[in-house]
Amino acid sequence: MKKELLIKGLKLLSVLMRDDADRERFNFSGEHAHDWNEADCLEKGALVRSGNNLGIVVRAKTVEHYGIVALLDVTKCKWYFLLHFCPYLNEVGYDGSCGLITEACSKDDGLKNYEMVECLKKRLDEENQKRSMAMPPADRHVFPAFDVCRITMQDAYLPAVNELKLLVLDKELFDRFVELKKNFDGVDMANAEGTRVLWSSTDAQKSYPGECDISYSDAFAVEVDKDGKIAVLSVKKKDEAWAVPYCRF
């Protein structure tokens, strides 16, 4: 295992040491990566690069809809958690489910869900600014899965559940994505059972009969087991799953 990690580390270092012109012709798997400016002409499955970011086209651009790239810089994190200050213990406490209504309910538009969460965070910050100085510090609402996607690349976002299916329902495409991700950073997304769980930006609440989470503590995630079987799950936001950044072109 140590030898394997060392080889991957040396491979990564060798790519990082290339100059920009040379690096455009390679990605971390040794395959050709197209420049982001070429994305409009690329087919599904093509590799694309913007700066140090690498991704794979999960939907080609057509006259009917925009194209989508799934970036390889994937992070395991929580969907949401709350930090609050306890004045009696004089310490910060943690709560993973506080009944916060996010309105991030779209199953098809992850960018819209991101905007809903950003509006919510802005409203909560404005309310906190009105608090008296004599009061304990305000609660802090944190959305790691959304934040790590946005800092990966400008305009990147956490995909909605149906956008996420564009990647996982194509077994050949998803297997290739997983292998490229391993070549990218040496980390396998599978757990001990060989299962991979990926966050969507779709909150498990509101108007979905049979799926409504009245406690607002869950969000939808997509599970891919070792045999490639797909399932959409309602997962506690305080649990960890993989956040795959998407970008449109």
N, C-alpha and C positions, 0 to 999 in steps of 0.2 A: 504494500500500500504506500509506504513512504517513497519507494523508488518511483512508483507511478505518479505520485504528486510532484516529485522532483522533476520528472520529465515534462509534465504539463507546465510547471512553473518556468522551466527553461524555455519551453516553446513560447509561452506568453511573453517572456522577457525578450526573446529574439524578435518577435513581431513589434513590440513597443519600441525597440531600438531602431527600427527601420525609419528612413526619412518619410515625409508625408507623401511624396510622389510614389515611392515604392510601396508604402503601406496601403495605398488605394487599390493595389492589385491583389491584396491578400486579406483574409480574415483569420481568425484564430484556429480555423479548421484546415487552413492551407488552401481553401477554395477561393475562387475569384469573387470579389464583392463589388457590386456596382456602386457608383457614386449616387448620392441622394438625388442629384439633379436629373438622373436618368430614370427615376422611379415611375414617372408617368408612362413609360414604355415597357415596363417590366411585367412579366407574368407571375402568377401565383407560384410560390416556392423559390423565387429568386432572392439572392442575398443582396442586401443594400447597406451602405455605410454612410454615416454623417459624422465627421470628426472621429472620435473614439467610440462612437455608438454603432453597433452592428445589429441588424434585424433581418427578418424574413418576411416576404410579402405573403399575407394570408388572404388578401383579396385584391385582384388587379383593378386598376381604374378603368371605368367605362363611361359612356355618355349617360348611363342611368345612375351610377353611384360612384362615390370617391373610393380610392384605394386605401388599404390598411396594411401597416407593417407592425409586426410583433417584435419588440426589442429583446435582445438576449440578456440585458442587465436586469435579471429577475431577482426579487427580494422576498424572503420569508418574513412575514410580519402579521400584526393584528389588523383588523379592519377598522376598529375604533376602540378607544378606552377613555375613561374619565380620570383626571387627577383632581383631588380635592384636599384642602388643608383642614386638619382637625385641630381646633384651638385648644382642646383639652389635653391632647397628647403632644401638641406642638410639633406635628409631623405631617408629611404629605401622605395621603392614603390613595388607594387605587380601587377603581370600580369598573368592571367591564360591561355592565348593562344597567343603564339608568333610565330607560324609557324615553330616550331622546328621539324625536321624530325628525328625520332628515329630509323627507320628500324626494330622496334619490331613488325613484321608483321605476325609471325607464328600463325595459328589458332590451331595448335596441340601440340606445344612444348613451354611451358611457360619458361622452363629453358633456351632455346635458346633466347627467348625474353629478359630475365634477362641479359644474357651475352651481347646482343646487346646494352642494356641501359648502362651497366657498361662500355663498350668500348666507348660509346658516352660521358659519364661523364669524363672518363680519357682523351679523346681527348680535351674536352672543358677546363679541368683543365690545360692541357699542353699549350693550346693557351693563357689562362689567365696569365700563368707564364711569357709569353713573353711581356706582356703589360708594358708600361713605368710607372715608379713610379709616374710620374706627372699626369697620367690619373686617372679618378675616379675609385673606386673599380669595379671590373668586375661583370657582372651579375652572379647570382647563379641559376642553374637549379636544381630543387628539385623534386624527384620522391617518394613521401611518400608511395604509395601503394606497390612499389617494396621494399623500405627500411624496412617497418614494417614487411614484410614477412620474409626477410632475417635475421633480428635480433631475430625473434621468436625462431628459431632453425637452427643449422648448415645445410646448403644445402637446406633450405626451399625457396620457390619461389612463385610468383604470377602466378596462372595457366593461360594458354592460353584459349581462349573461348571454344574450344571443350573439353578441359580437365575439365573445370568448369561444362560443361553439364553432365559429369559423375556423379556429385553429385546431380544436381537439377532435372534431368530428371527422376530419381527414386524417386517418391513422398514419399514413405515410408522411404527411406534412408535420404532424405533431411529433412523431418519432425523430424526424430530422431536426426539428426545433430543439428537442430534449438533448440530442447528441451535440448539436452546435453549442448549446448552453454549457454542457459539460466541458467542451473544448475551450469555451470562453473563460471560465473561471475555475474549472476543476470540481464543481459541486454538482452532485446528482439531485434532482428534484424529488426523487422517490423516497418514501419512508421505508421502514423495516419490512413492511408487507409488499413493497413494490408499487404502492399507490401514490398518486400525485394529486394534490388538491389545490385548485387555483381560485383565487378570489375573483368575483365579479363586483362591479360597482352598484349592483341592484340590491337595494334594501328589501328585506323580506317582510313587507308590510302593505297595507292599503288594500287595493282592489283586486286581489288575486284569490278567487274562491278556493278554499282548501289549502292555500299557501300562506294565508295571512298570519303574521306574527304579532299578536296583540300586545306583547310586552316590548316590542321594538328592539329586541336584544339580538336578533339574527340578521344575516345577510346571505344572499345566494352565492354558492361556490360550485364549481364543476369538479367532480372527482373522476379521475381516469385510473382504473385498476391495472394490475400487471398484465391482464389479458386484453387491455384496450377497451374495456367496457366503460361507457360513459354514464354518469348519473349527476343530476342537479340536486344539490343538497342545501338545506337551510342550516347554516353554521353559526355558532355563537361568535359575535363580533370580537370578543375578547380572546378567541382562539387564534392560532397562527395558520396561515396558508400562504401560497405563493402569489405575489402580485406581479403580473406580466404587463409592462407598459405597452400601450398601443399608440401609434401615430398615424395620422391621415395624410394622404397626398392626392 
